[in-house]
Amino acid sequence: MKLETKKELDEYKKEWTAKIKEIRTGTTDEFVTMKTSMKSIGKDSIKGLMAGMEDMEPSLQKKAQSIADSISKTIAKALQIKSPSRVMKKLGKWVPVGLADGMEDNIGAVIQATQRMANATIPSLTGANSGGSISHVDNARSYQSSITIVNQVPNISPSELARKSIQAQRQLAMEWGV
């Protein structure tokens, strides 16, 4: 009986081994087949995804526009934009103050720039003398004028004095027709 059992077990072992080899070979063959078709499966998947996205383009554009509108409204609300922006109005009132402080801090450069600007506003003046008279001569006419700036404001800043000087020079230029 032991011998018969041993024979029977050996038969089962051979059958099992054959079946396992068959399964392994079949699985390998399936994977090889699948491997060769994976490229076309991937291409078909991407084509399908693209076609689906194209079909959804109008809806996608509508959603993108909705998101952009929402962002725009949120920003406008946060900045209290009501033509003009209330926030920018509050911030903007400090710009001239900062500009004035910056000019005062760099008054030397401001005076030099103001002088260059003043000189540029009167293009061809000649004959200035120590008494403040200025002559302008062109071929057709001759002008003579005197500039006197009377400072009646105590403690006027140099930048304000320069501004008034430019203003007077511009007025003269307009009177002369320059």
HELIX and SHEET records of a PDB file:
HELIX    1   1 LYS A    2  ASP A   55  1                                  54    
HELIX    2   2 GLU A   57  ALA A   78  1                                  22    
HELIX    3   3 ARG A   86  GLY A   92  1                                   7    
HELIX    4   4 VAL A   95  ASP A  105  1                                  11    
HELIX    5   5 ILE A  107  THR A  121  1                                  15    
HELIX    6   6 PRO A  158  TRP A  176  1                                  19    
SHEET    1   A 2 SER A 133  VAL A 137  0                                        
SHEET    2   A 2 SER A 142  SER A 146 -1                                        
END                                                                             
